[in-house]
Amino acid sequence: MTIYSVSVGKNEYQIEINNNQFKINGEAVQATLVALQERGLYTLRHGVWKRELHVQAQGNRQYSLDVNGRHAVAKVEKSNGHEHHKSHLAGAADLAAPMPGIVVSVQVVEDEMVIAGQVLVVLESMKMQMVLRAACAGKVIQVKAKPNLQFAKDALLVKIDPLLSCDH
């Protein structure tokens, strides 16, 4: 099995590929991707849905995608199955995973104001659920946690811009 972390704009996906079986964020997807004779041109089929997809490598693990006149840039990284990148380490006000686990639920959205002690995320680890709360009041800048995604210890789950100084 090969696992990739794919970012398209603000959206992040965990893609698992095992032979011809695919999962996106843990959900099985019945699709086929067939390379055509032209370099970078593919046919993507999902049930009766069929689209031509043009993919061009841009370097630094980034790819330009064109589908039906729509353009996007995707950053693709091989993953070990955990959502953890050193560049995403949490700051004092941010919520980080206290141990490896799977997100059960997310209780906040971006741009939401939160207060100290407010429930932000419920994480499951070793068959136990942990309610993770805001360390201080602030504004939610980014929510990386998504239900059913697995995160490594210390991975950023929710990024918060604190209203005042915040010390854990």
C-alpha positions in Angstrom: 0.0 0.0 0.0 1.2 3.5 -0.8 -0.1 6.6 1.0 0.0 10.1 -0.2 -0.8 13.5 1.3 -2.3 15.7 -1.4 -3.0 19.5 -0.9 -5.1 21.3 -3.4 -5.6 24.9 -2.3 -6.8 24.8 1.4 -8.0 21.2 1.0 -5.9 18.3 2.1 -6.5 14.7 1.3 -5.0 11.4 2.4 -4.9 9.0 -0.6 -4.3 5.3 -0.1 -3.5 3.1 -3.1 -3.4 -0.6 -2.8 -3.1 -2.4 -6.2 -6.2 -1.0 -8.0 -8.1 0.0 -4.9 -8.2 3.6 -3.7 -9.3 5.3 -0.5 -9.6 9.1 -0.1 -9.6 10.2 3.6 -10.4 6.6 4.5 -13.4 6.2 2.2 -13.2 3.6 -0.6 -13.5 5.0 -4.1 -14.2 2.9 -7.2 -12.2 4.7 -9.9 -9.7 4.0 -12.6 -7.0 6.2 -14.0 -5.7 5.2 -17.4 -2.7 6.9 -19.1 -3.3 7.8 -22.7 -0.6 7.8 -25.4 0.1 11.5 -24.9 2.5 12.3 -22.0 0.6 13.6 -19.0 -2.9 12.9 -20.4 -5.2 10.5 -18.5 -8.7 9.3 -18.5 -10.3 9.2 -15.0 -13.4 7.1 -14.6 -15.7 6.9 -11.6 -18.8 4.8 -12.3 -20.4 6.4 -15.4 -18.5 9.6 -14.9 -15.5 10.0 -17.2 -13.1 13.0 -17.6 -9.8 13.6 -19.4 -7.2 14.8 -17.0 -3.9 16.6 -18.0 -1.2 16.4 -15.4 2.2 18.3 -15.6 4.9 18.0 -13.1 6.1 21.5 -11.9 8.9 20.3 -9.6 9.1 20.4 -5.8 6.3 17.7 -5.6 3.8 20.1 -7.3 1.6 19.2 -10.2 -0.5 21.3 -12.5 -4.0 19.7 -13.2 -6.4 20.6 -15.9 -9.9 19.0 -16.0 -12.8 20.3 -18.1 -11.3 23.8 -18.4 -10.7 24.0 -14.6 -7.1 24.4 -13.4 -5.6 23.4 -10.0 -2.2 22.9 -8.5 -1.7 19.9 -6.2 1.2 19.3 -3.9 1.8 15.6 -3.4 3.9 14.0 -0.7 4.5 10.4 0.0 3.2 9.7 3.6 3.7 7.1 6.3 -0.1 7.4 7.0 0.2 10.1 9.6 -0.6 13.7 9.0 2.6 15.2 10.4 5.1 17.6 8.8 7.7 19.4 10.7 6.7 22.7 9.1 3.3 22.3 10.8 4.4 22.1 14.4 2.1 23.8 16.8 2.6 27.1 18.6 1.6 27.9 22.2 -2.1 28.6 21.3 -2.4 25.9 18.7 -3.9 22.5 19.4 -1.6 19.5 18.7 -2.2 15.8 19.0 -1.0 14.7 22.5 -0.4 11.2 21.1 -0.9 9.4 17.8 -4.6 8.9 17.1 -7.6 9.2 14.7 -9.9 12.2 14.7 -13.4 11.3 15.8 -15.0 14.7 15.5 -14.1 18.4 14.9 -16.1 21.0 16.8 -14.8 24.2 15.2 -14.4 25.8 11.8 -12.0 28.4 10.4 -12.6 32.0 11.4 -14.5 30.9 14.5 -13.7 32.7 17.8 -13.0 30.2 20.6 -12.7 30.6 24.4 -10.2 28.9 26.7 -11.4 25.4 27.6 -13.8 25.1 24.5 -13.9 21.6 22.9 -12.1 21.7 19.6 -11.4 18.1 18.6 -12.2 14.6 19.8 -9.3 12.2 19.2 -9.3 8.4 19.6 -6.1 6.6 20.6 -5.7 3.1 21.8 -9.6 2.7 21.9 -9.9 5.7 24.2 -11.4 9.0 23.2 -9.8 12.3 24.3 -11.6 15.6 24.3 -9.1 18.3 23.3 -9.8 21.9 24.3 -8.5 25.3 23.5 -5.6 26.4 25.7 -6.7 30.1 25.4 -9.1 32.4 23.7 -8.5 33.3 20.1 -9.5 33.0 16.4 -9.3 29.7 14.5 -7.0 30.3 11.6 -6.7 26.7 10.2 -8.4 23.4 10.9 -6.2 20.4 9.7 -8.2 17.8 11.7 -10.8 16.0 9.7 -12.9 13.0 10.9 -11.3 9.6 10.3 -7.8 11.0 9.5 -4.9 9.7 11.5 -2.4 12.1 13.1 1.0 11.6 14.6 2.0 12.8 18.1 2.6 16.6 18.1 0.9 17.1 14.7 -1.0 20.3 14.3 -4.8 19.8 14.5 -6.1 23.4 14.9 -4.1 26.6 14.5 -5.3 29.5 16.7 -4.4 33.2 16.7 -4.5 34.0 20.4 -6.2 37.1 21.7 -3.7 37.5 24.5 -0.4 35.7 25.3 -1.0 32.0 25.7 1.2 29.6 27.7 0.3 25.9 28.0 
